[in-house]
Amino acid sequence: MQMEKNLNSPARVRLTALFDEGSYKEIGSCVMEKTAPAGVVCAYGYVNGNPVYAFAQDQSVEKGAVGAAQADKIAKVYNLAAKTGAPVVGIFDSNGAFMDGTAESLNAYSRLMTKTAAVSGVVPQIAVVAGPCAGSAAMMACAADFVVMSEESELFLTPSFEKGAGSAKAAAANGIAAMTAADDKAAIEKARELINLLPVNNMASVPCMEYEAPAATAGKDLNSIVNSIADGGSVVELYADYAGAAYTALATVAGSTVAIAATNKTQDKLTEADCAKLARFVRTADAFSIPVITLVDTLGFDGNSDTELAGAVKALTRLAGTYTEATTAKISVITGKAVGPVFVAMAGKYSNADFTYALDGAYIAPLAPEAAVEFLWHDKLAGAEDLSAKRAELAKEYTDTLASAVSAAQQGCVDEIVEAAELRSVLEGALAMLESKRVTNLPRKHNNLPF
């Protein structure tokens, strides 16, 4: 006799919303956890025609409590995903582990963390946090490539009496949640949107789809530049509420997925959080061979003696190392200023970019204009009646000569100078030429960048 299912349970309703209509099949629906069905529904099916495995914790059964049986069911999902090369979507909604005073639940979570780590960078993992997600479950969700949170959900290691500490808003502000949504249905729709843009695994090509013309003409601000190079309606910004100087988004160019990493979203200097945001995003793109388009416009690191001691050098070193290690196609465009170490980290043509372009009027130099004048042309300031005016005059001269895009191109620091109106076409051509890029690094377990 077949066990009766609660077809209206939150878990099954959410899986129905995730998968294409009528496409999903359950796995292990009869498995018991102690005296009740295991508090998770596992399934496979199709999302926008792409094969996907998923699990949804079921609050209607023992509040979704995690034990050995639930861990077994979820582990089966990861095993199948690894064998077949299909993405995993986890929908988290559980009050925690079975609290029976034993270490069994800890062993269950340990097993799941091992499974999550095993497929990291092999198949895309998306965590949808639709309710409580605490303790070890929070670690498991955070280990996914992208976390999408409902505004009704919570994510935390330990309970806090501080108002809003585990909220979706707090998780977005701290760089844990890539996106938030008003409710679980909207969060699942965002997960579907991500699946549509991601390769199914690390050996697959990026998706290629029909596309619309760019939504904007070329402009000087970041949004205008992004919307002038990306296909119309294709841009999905990620981590929008975290590290405000950096910008990260998935989009398509001529129908193929790209990762856009940019600076100067809200300010022209980077912080340690901005570097972390960009580095994690580039690593994710590289894991699945998604081409990275980097738009550089920054004066460098927002630092003083305190921030230097707190990790400015480490932050930029991690960012530079991330770009250097990435073997996916990398195209950098200097859209404004590229000053000092940030140029090395994000646009250096010998290590970090296959093609480096500069828009006409870009500024590329080891120092900001005013600092360069003081260092290089201090003698020209001597005797000036109006020191401020003279300094401004010399700064403009430096910008128009030694620090110009033309000067950088003449020295081979950039490959070509591009008009803003031509940038989309140039990028299309470069992406097409880099489609067959193959790079083999020296054998090693992993790099050892400073954390």
N, C-alpha and C positions, 0 to 999 in steps of 0.2 A: 504494500500500500504506500503510495507516494505521500510524502509529508506536505501538508497544506502550507502554502506560502501567503504571507501578508503582502499582496501586490500593491497596497497603498502605503507601505512603509516609506519613511523619508529616503532610505537608501535606494530602493527600487525606483521611486519617483525621480530621484536625481540621475540614476543611470539611464533611465528612459530619456531624460533631457540631454544627457551627454551624447548618447549614440544616435546614429541615423535611425529614422523610424523603422521599428520592427527588426533591427539588425542584431540585437545583442542576445547572447546565450549565457546562462549562468554556469558557474563552475562550483561544484561541491555544495549545492544548496541544502543537502541533507545532513551536513556535518553538525555534530552537537558539541557544545561547550558546557561541561558538567550536565545540568538537567535541562538546558534550553538550547535552541539553535545557536550556533556561533554568531556573535554580533557583528557580522560583516557580510556583505553580498559581493561576490566576485564574478566577473563576467568578461567576455570578449565580444567584439563586434566591429563596427565601422563608424568612423567620424569623418564626415565629408568624403566618404569613400576610402579613407585610410584605415588599415587594420590597427586596432588599439586594444590593449588590456586595461582593465580598471577594477578597483575595489572601492566600495562605499561602506563606511562604518554605519551600523544600524542602531540608532538611538532607541528604537522601539523594542529592542531585545537587550535587557540588562544594561541599559544606557550605553550600549556599544562597548561594554567592558572587554578589555584585551586579555586573552589567555593563550594557552598553547594551541588550541584549536583554531582560533582566529589567526594566529601567527602562521600556522600551517597553510591555511587557505591563502593568505596574502603571499607567502613564500612561493606557492604554486604559480601565482600570477607572475612573479618576477622570473621564475625559472622558465616559464613559457615565453615571456618577452625576450629573455636572453637567447633562447633557442631560435626564435623566429624573427628577431630583429624588429619588434614593434614597440611603440611608445607605451608608457604606463601612466595612467591617471589615478591618483589616490584622492578620495574624497574623505576628509577627516571630520569626524563628529562623534567623539567619545568622551565620557567623563573620566576615563583612565583605565588602569589595569584592575583585574580582580584583586581585591585587598583581602587575602586570606592569611597574611602574615608570613608567607613563604617567598622564596626567591624565584618561583616559577615564572611570574610575569616579567621579571628582569631578564630571564633567559629568553623569553619570547621576543622582547624588544631587541635584545642583542642579536638574535637571529635575523630580525627584520633589518637592522642597521647594516648587517653584513650583506644582505641581498641588495639593499639600496646602493651600497658602495660598489658592489660587483658590476652593476650595469651603468654606473655613473660615467657619462661620456660615451656610452655604447648605444643606448636608446634614450630618447628624451623622456624626462620625468616631470610631470606637472602635479603639484599638490594643490587641491582645492580645499580650503579650510572653511567648512560650512557650519561649524558649531564649536564646542570646546575642543581644544587641542593642547594638551598639557604634558609637561615632563618629557619622557622619552619620545612620545609621539611628536612633540614639537621639534625635537632634533631630527626625527625622520622626515617630517614635512619640510623643514628647512634645508635638508640635504638634496631636495629636488632641484631641478634646473630652474624652475619658476614656481613661485608660490602666489596663488590668487586667493584673496580672502574676502568673504562676505562681511559687510559691516556689522552683521549680527553675530559674528564669530569672535573667538578669543584664542590667542596663542601665547603660551608662557611656559617657562620651566618650573617655577614655583609660584603659588598664589601671592599676590601683592595687594596691600590695602590702598595703594596709591590709585586714584581714580584714572581709569583709561589705560593702565599700564600694559594690559594684554590685548588691547583693542587692535582692530585692523588699521586704524589711523596711526597708532604707535608703531606697528610693524612696518608700515609703509615709510614712516619717517626715519626708521632705523635701517632701512635697506633690506628687510626680510621679505616683505610682500612686494612682488613686482607690479601687481595691480590689485585694486580693491573694487568691489562692486556693491550695489545697494542690497542685494539679497543673494541666496544660494543659486537661484535660477540664472541671474545675470553673471555670477561668478563662473558658472559652468559654461555659459555662452562665450566668455572670454577664454576659457580653456580650449574650447572648440576653435576659436580664432587662432590661438597659438599653434595648435596641431596643424592647422591648414598651412602655416608658414614654415614649419620645421620639417627637415628630412625625417623619415621614419626611423633611421638609425645612422650610425657613424660611417657606414659604407655606402649609403644611398646618396644620390644627387639631391641638390636642393629642389624644392617644388618649382614647377614652371606652369603658369596659368595664364588665362586671358587677363588683359589689363586695360586700364583707361589712361588717357594722356595725363601728364602732371597737372595737379590742381592749382598751381600758381606759376607765375612768371618769375624769372630770377630777380632776387632782391638781396639786400645786404644783411638783413637780420637772419638769425639762425632758422626760424620757422619757414621763412620764404625760401631760403636755400634748400632746406630739406624737401619742402613741397614742390620745388622746381625740378628736383632730380628723381624723386620717387614717383611711382605710378599713382594716379589719382585714387584716393580713398584707401591706400594700402598701408599707411603708416600706423604702427602700433607702438606708442611710447611705453617704455618700461621703467620702473623705479622713478617715476615722475616726481614723487614727494621726498626723495632722498638725494642728498648731496647736490644742491641746486645749481652749481656751476657746470656740472657735467650733464650730458644728454645722451640717452641710449634708446634705440628703437629698432624694431624689425620692420621691414618694408619690402616692396618688390621694385625692381628696376627692369623694365621690359619683360615683366612677368615672372622674373626669378627672384627668389628671396635674397636679401642682403641684410647685414647688420650695420646700422649707422651709429657711430660713436662720435660725439662732438663735445666741444668746450664752449664756454661763454653763453650758457643758457640764461643765467641771471647775473653773472659777474665775470670779470676778465681774469681772475686768478683762481687756481685750483687749490682745494684743501686735501687733507689726507683722505677724507671720505670720498671726495670726487675721484681720486686716484683708485681707491678700492672699487668704486662703482664701475669705472671704466675697465679695470683689470678683470673683474669677474665676468663682465659682459663679453669681453674679447675672448676670454678662455672658453666661455660657453659656445660662442660662435665657432671658434677654432675646433672644438671637440666634434662638431658636426659639419665641418668644412663649409660653413656659411661665409661668403666673402665679407670682409670688413671694409667699409668706407669710413675714413676718419676725417672729420672736418675740424681743422685746428685754427683757433683764434683765441690766444691767451698770452698774457704777460708772464706766465710762469706760476710759481707756487706762492700762495698767500701765506708768507711766513715771516717770523721774527726769531729772535734767539730762542724763545720758548718752544715754538713749533719745530724748529730745527732739532732741538733736544727731544721733542715728543715724537718725532718720526718722519719729518719731511723727506729726508734723504732716503729712508727705507721705503716710503710710499712711492716716490718717483722711481726708485730702483725696481720695485715690484712691477710697476706699470711698464717700464722699459723692458724688463725681462719677459713679461707676458707677451708683449708685441714681438720681441725677438724670437721667442720660442714658437709662436703661432706659425703654422705652415699653410694655413688657408690663404686665399688670395687677399692681399692687403693693398688698398689704395688710399693715399693720404692727399688731402687738398688743404693748402694754406689759404683760408678764406679771409683772414685779417692779419693778426700778429702771431708770430711763432718765435718766442724768445727763449734763448738759452737751453737748459736741459730738457724742457718740454718738447722742443723740436727734435732733439735726440731721441726722446722716449717714444714719440708718436709719429714722427714723419721722416726720420733718418733713412735715406734711400739705400744705405749699405747694409742695414740690418732690419729695419722695421717696416719697409714699404716696398712693394714690387714696382709701383709707380708713385712718384710724388709730383703733384701739380700745385701751382700757385695761381690764384686769381690775380688779375692785373691790379696793382695797387697794394699787394700784400707786403707785410713787413717781416723780414727774416734776419735775425741778428742774435749775437750772444748776449746783448744787453738792451734794456729799454732805451729809448732815444735820449732822455735826459741824462741817464747814467753814462751812456756812451760818450756824450759830449764832454762830461766832466772827466772821463777817463782818457779819451783820445785827443780831445781838442781843448784842453784846459787853457793852453797858451792863447787861444783865440778869444777867450773870455777876458783876458787881462786888459785892463784899461777901458773896458766898455762903460759908457756913461749910464746906460740902462741895462743892468746885468740880466734882468728877467727877460727883456725883449731880445737881447742878444742870444741868450740861452735857447729861447724858442726858435729863433731864426736858424741857429746851428742844428737844433734838433730836427727841423724840417729838412735842412740840407742833408743831414745824415740819413733820414728816412727816404729821401728821394734818390740817394746815390748808393752808399755802401750797404744800406739795409734794404734796398729795393728788391722786388721780385726779379727784375732784369739782372741785377748783380748776382743774385743767388743762382739764376739759370746759367749765367756766364761761367760761374765757378763749378757748375755741375751738381749743385745742392738740390735743385729741383729739375725734373725732366722737361717740363714745358710750362709756359705761361698760358693760361686759358681765360677767355672772356666768360663772364658769368652766364651769358645766354647760350654758350656752347658747352657748358659743363656736363649737362645730361648726356649729350651725344658722345663726348669724350669718355665718360664713365661707361656708357654702353659698350663702346669699342674695347676699352681696357678689360672690362669684365668678360667679354667674349674671348679675348685672347688669353686670359688667365684661367679659363674654364678647365683646361687640361693640366694645370700646374701640379707638379709632383716634387716633393722635397723629402729627403731622408736624413734625419738627424743622427748624430753619433749615438751608439747604443748606451743606454743608462736607465736606471730605475725612474728617476725624475730629476728635475732641477732642484736647486737648494736656495731659492730666493728668500730674502729676509722677511719674516712675518712680524 
